[in-house]
Amino acid sequence: MRSVRRRSVVFASILLCVWEASVTRTTLFEAAPGTSLLALGNQAIARGAIEAGVQFATGYPGTPSTEIMETLIEAAPRFGFVAYWSVNEKVAFDAATGASFSNARCMAVMKHVGLNVAADSLQQLKLIDIAGGFVVVSVDDPSGVSSNNEQDNRWYAKFAGLPALEPTDLDEAREMTKRAFEISEELRMPVIVRSVTRLGHMTGDLGLGKIEPARREPHFDSSREWTPFPCLEPEQRLRAKLRKAGQVLERYHFDEYFGHGSEKIGVVGAGFAFNYVQEAVDVLDLKDEVALLKVSTVNPLPSKIIQRLLSHASQVLVVEDVTPFLEQAIRAEAQGVDRRIEIHGRGSGALPEVGETILDDVVSALAKLIRRESPEREFSPGALPSEERAELSAATQDLIPRRQIGFCA
């Protein structure tokens, strides 16, 4: 009976989220700037693109990114831009590239595995000076909740040498998407916005900004060469752009430090995972005992603010989704400090090596760091008696459908 009740609560929660999404979609385009409304994280990303005056948007459907394009397709007739589904992610990326070459602000939207499909085009476009702002939205799926793998697309940003941003909440999702167009045009290169399932599908309060009309006149300049060949000079130009990107991104203050400058323990949260950091600190009542760092600039990483934390902390816990991307970078930064700093995270074993970040794991890791017993939380799976937990786990396994591998078009 208890397991049936739990499933009923989960089902009711899902229905509530669907109802909320259907209610907010019609008002998302009508509400006045400065007001706020209930929205999905994916809708916040779409709203950011609309506020930026996006002129062309395309993508390929796939949870957890689908609602972004659904929202943009619905908004397109109202605001006078082009939005449609493509046959796959590479076609979407190439179509958006054409729009960018034609001086239009454009967006390509896909889930994490979709960037694999578009990777060939991504690796070529990075070497060309684009015209209109180009934002690539990749929504990763930690734990593979609706996917056949989990994948960390922050590595694509580093691999391609492109700027990338990772929002923490709905307001940042809207604002970072909006500003990504400006950054792209200033640097003349695509900008990646990396989201995750929990941000994309969470429902929360979204503050609205002003919707700017499209300010760029689409025009294809046939007098210039749109090719990176030969590649040596474009490769050199790419590295110069990335160095400039660090200075440009610093102006936006996407990364935040919270502390007095004397704490011996620091906790770093990457993008959405910073929410778990804040809640873990509240659970353990450590607000005045640890320094916090929110890192939303994925590439290039904000070296100055990271060094600020490393200047006083002797132990650092890094909380992030999927892989120890940020942990490895901070470990490298710590090599330049003339004292020993212990870096903990997914790579060190302080947090699980695979799967999405969950609050219990962060609380447990932080409690060990400060040598304090981790409290049992009433609604935590870990608070259930072991027999009941095993029974619930077995029942859940029976409900999970067995998926075979599948491929898209």
GIPE-V760424 format. One line per field, one symbol per residue. phi: phi as a letter, one per 30 degrees, with the letter a starting at -180 (. if undefined). psi: psi as a letter, one per 30 degrees, with the letter a starting at -180 (. if undefined). Layout:
phi = ???
psi = ???
This chain:
phi = .dddddddddddddddddddddddddcdccddejcbadadedddddddddddiecabaabdldccedddedddddeddciccbadcdaddddddddddddecicdbbccadedddddcdddedddeccddcdebcccccdbeihebbcacbcddddddddicdbbbdcbddddddddddedddeddchadbccccbedddcdcadbdccddddeccdeacdddcdcbccddddeddddddddddeeddddddhdcbcblcjbddcbbccchddddddddddddchceccbccbccccdadddeddddddddbdcbbcccacibdededddddddddcdadbcccldddjdbedbjddbeeddeddddddchbddddcecdedddeeddddddddddedddddccdbbdd
psi = eeeeeeeeeeeeeeeeeeeeeeefefffffkkkflllklleeeeeeeeeeefhkfkklakkkkgfefeeeeeeefeeefhlkklklfleeeeeeeeeeeefggkklkkkllefffeegeeeefeffgkjldlkjkjkjjlikfhehlglkkjgffeeeefhkkkkjleaeeeeeeeeefeeeeeeefhllkkjklleeeeglkakjkkakjklkfkjkkkjfflkhkgklfeeeeeeeeeeeeeeeeeeeffhfkkkjlfgfkfkkkkkjbfffeeeeeeeeefhgegflkkkkjfjekkkieefeeeefffkfkkkkklkdlheeeeeeeeefffkhlkkkkkaeeffflkelllkleeeeeeeeeeeghkkkkkkegkeffkkeeeeeeeeeeeeffkkjklklkl.
